[in-house]
Amino acid sequence: MTLSVASAVLIGACFPSPGETVDTSHLPPPSNKKIDFATDIQPLLQRGCLKCHSDEKPRSHFRLTSRAAALEGGEHGVDIVPGKSDQSSLIHYVARLVPDLEMPPEGRGTPLTDDEIGLLRAWIDQGVVWTGATNASSSAATVSPTVGWTGVSGDEKKFRELYWQREGWNGGLEEFQIIEKPTPDSTITSAGHVLRDDYKITLELQKNDLGFAHFGWSQFRKYYDDTGGTYPPLTPSTFSLNQDLHVDDGRAWAEFGLTLPRWPEIQIGYEHQYRNGTEATLQWGSVNDGTSSVKIYPAFKDLSEKTEILKFNLNYDIGGFTLSDNFRGEWYRLYSQEVNDSGYILGSGMALTTATEHQKYFQGANTFHLEKQFTDWLLGSGGYLYSKLNSDGSLDVTTLNPQFLDPALPFVPRYESDPIQLERESHVFSLSALLGPWQGLSLYLGTQNEWTRQTGLATAQVWRTLPFGIYFFSAPDQNLHSDSDLSSFSEAVGLRFTKIPFTALFAEARLQQESIGLTEEEDGGLTPFLRNTDSTSDLKDFRAGFNTSPWRRISLSGQFRRYTDQTYYDNLFKEVPRGEGYPAFISQRGIFSNEAEAKLAVQVSPWLKTTLGYQWLDNDYRTTTDPVSDPASGPGGFSPGGGILAGTYNAQTPSLNATFTPWRRLFLSTTFSYQHARTVTAANNSPSVAPYVGDIYSLMASGNYALNEKTDLTASYAFSTADFTQQDLAQGLPLGIRYFQHTLMAGVRRQISKTKTVALQYRFYLYDEPSSGGANNFDAHAIFATLTCRF
Ligand code: HEC
């Protein structure tokens, strides 16, 4: 979790974007007026960019919230070069010159007009002034109250699950923002939304060249359908829990930062995250009508999860070095109770199993990172991460009314384990260098090494019960213990070549060797064993690709990836009194994956742009096992061993996107994609393991028409259908889904005065799922009215 994120940060250096290939001769010219940030630029950023580039979860780590943040750039490097708008990649992105980096992204906002690009260019050329020219104290506010009603006929719970909202009345503030400027260099901003079961409120105080304080709270509700599977031969063929399943997911935070010039940048933050409620799980239970038993009964889990997070970040530029230190401490608590049906005999009764789990842990991780541009062709960086986890928990699994279980089962055990303890400690080192470019060639080299040690300890009791609920045997305590030592080494190398006009070529390789020594032991209890397994794994990941745009109207990109990961197990020691078996007989496992992707974008005419894409993925899973003997029937009695192709997954996805702007007031965009996927598992002659094959089609279309100066019409339609089946009705779980989903929206927005805009929207939803026998079907209508006022 946190560990892998931190390791990704360590080795995360990568190539800057291929800025050299952008042909800037077609950029709209900079406007020649004197720019006033507050009137010319701020509203434009607010409308088109801040949805994705605000302080909170900024896409690509690029923030357009202050001059310093904007100049810092993001994952693609520096995006604004003050005084040089033609060399600023932000301008290349908004002018849609760089494929896949059009801003706002394709279909996620209205492209900027040439005039707007001209304003942004002039703003950059005039030195990226961030406060208004007037520099006077000012304040502004926007509020958008909304009210609406949704009527659903059919399965309301499926509607809630798919659209993350409830039927009936909804209303509140769709958006509010209050900006106050008590002095020219300080800002107080409060923003967010308050809707039914969906809240977000933030307060941000900021003073230039001093620091900031951010506070916020957000919470939203996620819904789950409460029906299980469908099995037509059974009556009834589907079951529902009749529960309102939902989980509230929230967080509250406070963050303080110092941004004194020539001082280290320091940030301290505290965050409280929580999830509370009841969710559906796929642990469907069996229903028995006397002739057949199928797993279709729905299951759920109550949960309450809390995490406290403390963060500390320090960034310091000194003597040409960039130093950073990040600490993150996480205290986590979980209580959950999972309830699923273990046996339902129609007409008699039900056996329910509850699994109660408590867990808490503390994980602390500190990353130290150092970077220096030694010469104009050498950037070097290194890092060290230390992390430590201490966790403890308990588990209790009990079955109620065991008399309703499958009569073939003689007794039901009850498991209880308290405590379960886990400790983990890791050290990760990394070093990397970015060399070049020389003659358009740049080279990336990196290495990362990790050592992790983990110890687990648990004590468990097992009771066995007679079908009538009488405990007849309590086994001695089982003591479980495991130790694992992991060491891993990885090396990465990448090449990028940009000397060919309008073309960039790249190739990357990442290799990782990992070895794990694992000891597992159980003493006492019913199934004592001692096992000692060494495993080594070898991962290879190669990628190569290109993008080219020989003419302004055409761009083509392609990529190929080959990924293999093989693990070899050496079972040094296995002492299992009852014979050898799972999993110590697996000697090798591997994933072999090939992936290819191509994309062609053509500006057919000034008003039509099309993009064609194709993705192809092919995975093979292989397993090799040792022969397994059975003390009774001799060597190979259970399995002769050997290698098999355990499974394959392949998928093909063509897609087509077209954007029409036949005249300035009309904007239309459609995207169509189709996927064919097939998963085949080694069946070993079992009819219940059948291939899972299917197709998904999706279509999205949206349009925007400016009727006049004051009125806009918008409409959108989305359709998706999938047909996945697994022919295993003969035995086991009925799997597969077939559905048709339509979402239609139509709206009108009208500016009624200088400061007020009214929007009316109508939405229609239709969902048809023949594979559930219609149990999940619904159709719904909604109308919403929203007023936006600016002060
Ligand atoms: C709907 C979300 C969205 C909107 C709106 C949006 N962007 Fe982006 N932006 C992204 C994403 C996602 C990326 C990362 C793209 C990638 O790396 O492939 C990005 C990347 C960028 C980058 C590169 C940052 C870096 O890593 O150096 C810049 C510059 C940028 N956006 C500018 C803008 C501007 C200017 C606007 C407004 C005109 C805007 N964006 C609107 C989502 C958005």
Residues whose N, C-alpha, C, O or C-beta is under 5 A from the ligand:
A	BS01	HEC	G48 C49 K51 C52 R59 S60 F62 G73 G74 E75 H76 G77 D79 L90 D100 M103 P104 P105 R108 G109
